[in-house]
Amino acid sequence: MAEHLPTWLLLGAALGWLATLELHVTSVGTGSALSGRELADLVSGGALSATVPRWLGVAWYGAPMAGGLILLTAPVRTPWASAARGVAAATASVVSLTYTSKLTDLDPGRFGSGAIASCAGALLAVAAGATALANRQKKDRP
């Protein structure tokens, strides 16, 4: 079971990142009535350019796309697929934490369900990486 734990943690992260498309990123203020997808479209369109850079709206789609890539490559057991999942998880973690921090000013009272799912995805990805490294170290011991 322990050797499969990183995969399950990463699948949980991927589902969290995919869910952010339809969940509210903020619970108070600008964009609180919009889903993550709608808010990303608003930001990339320049409507909030005074507070949020336009590129961040486009970058927001990186986390759900990475989650989809992780889900699609989950059954594939090759070194290239593992590397793709690792890069996708790292990218999604950075994007989701950057976007969430910019829109909520790191105030937990402003976190919507999308921000929570996004940050939980990042934490699960880190846990998956740490567990995979621990499993590899166990295998390498004589």
Secondary structure, DSSP 8 states (H G I E B T S, - for coil): -GGGHHHHHHHHHHHHHHHTTTSBSBSSSTTTTSBHHHHHHHHHTTTTTTTS-HHHHHHTTHHHHHHHHHHHHTT--SHHHHHHHHHHHHHHHHHHHHHHHHHHTT-GGGB-HHHHHHHHHHHHHHHHHHHHHHHHHHHH--
